[in-house]
Structures are given as C-alpha cells and as structure tokens.
Amino acid sequence: MARLKTPQKNGTPTTTDSPGAYVARVTAHNRSFGDTHVLKSIDLDIRPGEFVALLGRSGCGKSTLLRSLARLDPVPAGEVAISGRTSVAFQEPRLLPWRRVRDNVELALLNTPERRSRADLATRTLAEVGLSEKLGSWPRELSGGQAQRVSLARALVSSPSLLLLDEPFSALDALTRIEMHQLVIDLWRRHSMAVLIVTHDVDEALALADRVVVMDEGRLAHSWQITLPRSDRAPSQPEIAGARAQLLDALGVKPTPPNPNRNPLTNQGAA
C-alpha cells in the first residue's frame, strides 16, 4: 500500500543513516534574490537509487532548489553536499541547432580526452533512448519527444549518480508523456542512479516516484513515501486515490478527476 508520512523536519523523514548513505544532502539551505527569500532553511536528503518527485505551486522555489543541487548557482559552503556526478534535463531540450544529435550528446563529455571514446559513449547512450537512427540528424528534424530523448541521453552519458529533471515532459502530448515515463523508469533501473523530478503534475509524481515532497513558500512542507509497485498505481487504486487527494489538498488545489490517459507503469515484476 502507499505509505504516507509527514516529515519531522522540512520534508525529510528523520534518520540515523550515515552521511555516506546519500547522493545529495541539503542542510539549512537558504536562497534570496534581493529582498525575496526563495528558499528558507531547506533540509533534504536523497539516497542512492531513490526516485523523488518535487511538487509545488509556481514560484515556490522548486527550480531554484534544483539549480542549487546541480551547482548551477552559487551555494554557501556546507549547505549542499553531493556524492558523485549530477546532470540535468530541462523542460526545453536546449539542443544546439548547429550541431547534429550525436554531437549534442557529446557536449556532456568534453572532459573525456579521446574523441573516439566520446563518440562511442554518445552512440551507445542514444541507442538506450531508442534513437540509433538519429545520430546524424539535426535538432530541427526531431519531434518534441525525440528532442527530449536526446536531452535525456546527454544527461545520462556522463553516468551521473543523481539525475535532475526540471519538468521535462510538460510540453509533450499525453501519449508521448506516457512513453517518456516508461523510458525514464527503465533508464533509472538500468543505471541505478537517484532521480529528482520537478513537476506540477500530481499524477506524474504518483506514477514515477518512491517519495513525493511538496514545497510551499520556499519550504519543504510535506513528504509522502509511496510503496506500491508502479504497475499497481492505477488512479482508481484506493491507496493512490487517497494519496492523490492528500497531495492536492497540500497544494491547495481543488480535487479533479485523474487523467484518463495516465496508466500505471507496466514493467512486469518490477516495483
């Protein structure tokens, strides 16, 4: 069943695990822009292999927290600790239009000394996302779903310990989103990495994540642990329906029927 748990401290359940048990540890993290306090004493731990969804209304600080985890913004010493590599895929694929698909993926490997090694890694990773036939294509020749697959390949090619996804599927149609959900779960299992996805979509969070965290006005306000196998997370399933209602309430959103096109992930025998 779905285990729903309210945290004792800013969205993170208390634990006695050692620091080495985490790929990311955020401690009393604050961010301000002028007089606006965007993040307020954030505490968050992400374990190796954990899939975390971060929900919240627009402007609550979700993307700012992701940028801190990705080290895209300056972070005060001691507030964000990362073990291993991080990589990011954004809502927009951000492919360079003057570079072909494989060259776009190779951009994440500029520290790999040999050109052939970069090309081989990019080729193998594009095969993982189902785009072997698009190696030499230009970004303008890709569909939206294909462009997002290239973005995922670029994020994966450096073998990150933590993959950060900033609303990567919000611009895709419903069927393509379902395909991308299954692809991300398959890649997550294959690479044994931790994932943090920022999303506005409660149904998406419940379909994908082990833990769902809600941000509110710069703080991590609530946390839910989801223990149902992903193949059992149909919207009509009582535990998922209950979790969905509580999440919507935490977000201050009037309950609506679940998306009829949203199906549970159906990898047989997998949680």
C-alpha positions in Angstrom: 0.0 0.0 0.0 1.0 3.6 -0.2 2.7 4.7 3.0 2.0 8.4 3.6 4.3 10.1 6.1 4.5 13.6 7.4 8.1 14.6 8.0 9.5 15.9 11.2 11.9 18.3 9.5 11.2 20.3 6.3 10.1 17.4 4.2 12.8 14.9 5.2 12.0 11.9 7.5 14.4 11.7 10.4 17.0 9.0 10.1 20.1 7.6 11.7 21.8 6.7 8.4 25.4 7.7 7.9 26.3 10.6 5.5 27.6 8.1 3.0 24.1 6.8 2.5 23.2 9.8 0.4 24.0 11.1 -3.0 22.7 14.6 -2.0 22.3 16.2 1.4 20.9 19.7 1.7 21.3 21.3 5.1 19.7 24.6 6.3 19.9 25.9 2.7 18.7 29.5 2.0 18.5 31.4 -1.2 17.4 35.1 -1.6 17.2 37.4 -4.6 17.3 40.9 -3.3 14.7 41.1 -0.5 12.8 38.0 -1.7 13.6 34.8 0.3 13.1 32.0 -2.2 14.4 29.0 -0.2 14.1 29.0 3.6 16.2 26.7 5.6 15.8 23.7 3.3 16.8 20.2 4.6 16.6 17.4 2.1 18.4 14.0 1.8 18.3 11.9 -1.4 19.5 8.3 -1.1 21.4 6.3 -3.8 18.8 4.9 -6.3 15.9 6.8 -4.8 13.3 8.4 -7.1 12.0 11.6 -5.6 9.3 13.9 -7.1 9.2 17.6 -6.0 5.8 19.3 -6.3 4.7 22.8 -5.6 2.9 25.8 -7.0 4.6 28.2 -9.4 7.2 30.4 -7.6 7.5 28.2 -4.6 11.3 27.6 -5.2 11.3 24.1 -6.9 13.6 25.1 -9.8 15.8 27.2 -7.5 16.4 24.2 -5.3 17.2 22.0 -8.4 19.7 24.6 -9.6 21.4 24.5 -6.2 21.6 20.7 -6.4 23.0 21.0 -9.9 25.6 23.6 -8.8 24.3 26.0 -11.5 24.0 28.8 -8.9 26.5 29.7 -6.1 25.9 27.7 -2.9 27.2 28.6 0.5 29.8 26.2 1.9 28.3 23.3 3.9 24.7 23.7 2.7 24.7 21.3 -0.3 26.8 18.1 -0.4 26.8 15.9 -3.5 28.4 12.5 -3.8 29.3 11.7 -7.4 28.2 13.4 -10.6 24.9 15.3 -11.2 23.3 16.1 -14.5 20.2 17.9 -15.6 17.5 17.7 -18.3 15.2 20.7 -18.5 11.7 21.4 -19.8 13.2 22.6 -23.1 15.7 20.2 -24.6 18.2 23.0 -25.2 19.9 21.3 -28.2 22.3 23.4 -30.2 20.7 23.7 -33.6 24.0 23.9 -35.4 25.2 20.5 -34.1 23.9 17.1 -35.0 22.3 14.8 -32.5 25.3 12.8 -31.5 27.4 16.0 -31.3 24.8 17.5 -28.9 25.2 14.4 -26.6 29.0 14.6 -26.8 28.9 18.1 -25.3 28.4 16.4 -21.9 31.8 14.6 -22.4 34.1 17.5 -23.0 36.4 16.2 -20.2 36.7 12.8 -21.9 40.1 13.1 -23.6 39.7 10.8 -26.7 37.3 11.9 -29.4 36.5 8.3 -30.3 35.6 7.5 -26.7 33.2 10.4 -26.7 31.6 9.3 -29.9 31.2 5.7 -28.8 29.7 6.7 -25.5 27.2 9.1 -27.2 26.3 6.4 -29.7 25.6 3.8 -27.0 23.5 6.2 -24.9 21.4 7.3 -27.9 20.7 3.6 -28.5 19.5 3.3 -24.9 16.9 6.0 -25.6 15.8 4.5 -28.9 17.5 7.0 -31.3 20.2 5.0 -33.0 18.8 6.0 -36.4 19.0 9.7 -35.5 22.8 10.1 -34.8 23.4 12.3 -37.7 20.1 14.2 -37.7 19.7 18.0 -37.0 17.6 19.0 -34.0 15.1 20.7 -36.3 14.4 17.2 -37.8 13.2 15.8 -34.5 9.8 15.6 -32.9 9.3 17.0 -29.4 9.6 13.6 -27.9 12.7 12.7 -29.8 14.3 16.0 -28.8 13.6 15.3 -25.2 15.1 11.8 -25.6 18.3 13.5 -26.9 18.3 15.7 -23.8 18.0 12.6 -21.6 20.8 10.9 -23.4 23.0 14.0 -22.9 22.2 13.9 -19.2 22.9 10.2 -18.9 26.1 9.9 -21.0 28.3 11.0 -18.1 26.9 8.3 -15.8 25.5 10.6 -13.1 24.8 9.5 -9.5 21.9 12.0 -9.4 19.8 12.9 -12.4 17.8 16.1 -12.1 14.7 16.6 -14.2 13.1 20.0 -14.4 9.6 19.5 -15.7 11.0 17.6 -18.8 7.6 16.3 -20.1 5.3 19.2 -19.6 5.4 20.3 -23.2 4.7 16.8 -24.6 1.3 15.3 -25.6 -0.3 12.8 -23.3 0.7 9.6 -25.2 4.3 10.8 -25.6 4.4 11.6 -21.9 3.4 8.0 -21.0 6.2 6.7 -23.3 8.7 9.0 -21.7 7.6 8.0 -18.2 8.3 4.3 -19.0 11.6 5.3 -20.6 12.8 7.2 -17.6 11.8 4.3 -15.2 13.7 1.9 -17.5 16.8 4.1 -17.5 16.6 4.6 -13.8 16.6 0.9 -13.1 19.3 0.2 -15.6 21.7 2.8 -14.3 20.9 2.5 -10.6 21.0 6.3 -10.2 19.0 8.6 -8.0 16.4 10.9 -9.7 14.8 14.1 -8.6 12.0 15.3 -10.9 10.4 18.7 -10.5 6.8 18.6 -11.7 3.4 20.4 -11.4 1.6 17.1 -12.2 0.4 15.1 -9.2 -0.5 12.1 -11.3 3.0 12.1 -12.8 4.6 12.2 -9.4 2.5 9.3 -8.1 3.3 7.2 -11.2 7.0 7.7 -11.0 8.4 8.4 -7.6 9.3 6.5 -4.4 8.9 9.7 -2.4 6.8 12.8 -3.2 7.8 16.1 -1.5 5.7 19.2 -1.5 7.2 22.7 -1.4 5.3 25.7 -0.1 6.6 29.2 0.0 10.2 28.2 0.0 10.0 25.4 2.5 9.6 21.6 2.2 6.3 21.2 3.9 5.1 17.6 3.4 6.6 14.2 2.3 4.9 11.0 1.2 6.5 7.6 0.8 4.9 5.5 -2.0 5.5 1.8 -1.6 3.0 0.4 -4.1 4.6 -1.3 -7.2 4.5 1.1 -10.1 2.4 -1.4 -12.1 -0.3 -1.2 -9.4 -0.6 2.6 -9.3 -3.8 3.0 -11.3 -5.7 6.1 -10.5 -8.7 4.0 -9.2 -6.5 2.1 -6.8 -7.7 3.2 -3.3 -4.2 4.0 -1.9 -3.3 6.0 -4.9 -6.6 7.8 -4.9 -6.1 8.7 -1.3 -2.6 9.9 -1.8 -3.7 12.0 -4.7 -6.4 13.6 -2.7 -4.0 14.5 0.1 -1.4 15.8 -2.3 -3.9 18.1 -4.0 -5.1 19.3 -0.6 -1.4 20.1 0.4 -1.1 22.0 -2.8 -4.3 24.0 -2.2 -5.8 22.6 -5.4 -9.5 21.6 -5.8 -9.7 17.9 -6.5 -10.2 16.9 -10.1 -10.7 13.5 -11.8 -7.4 11.9 -12.7 -6.1 12.0 -16.3 -7.9 9.1 -18.1 -4.8 8.7 -20.3 -2.5 8.1 -17.3 -1.8 4.4 -17.0 0.4 2.7 -14.3 3.8 1.7 -15.5 3.7 -1.9 -16.5 7.2 -3.3 -16.3 6.4 -6.9 -15.2 7.6 -7.9 -11.8 9.2 -4.5 -11.1 8.4 -2.2 -8.3 
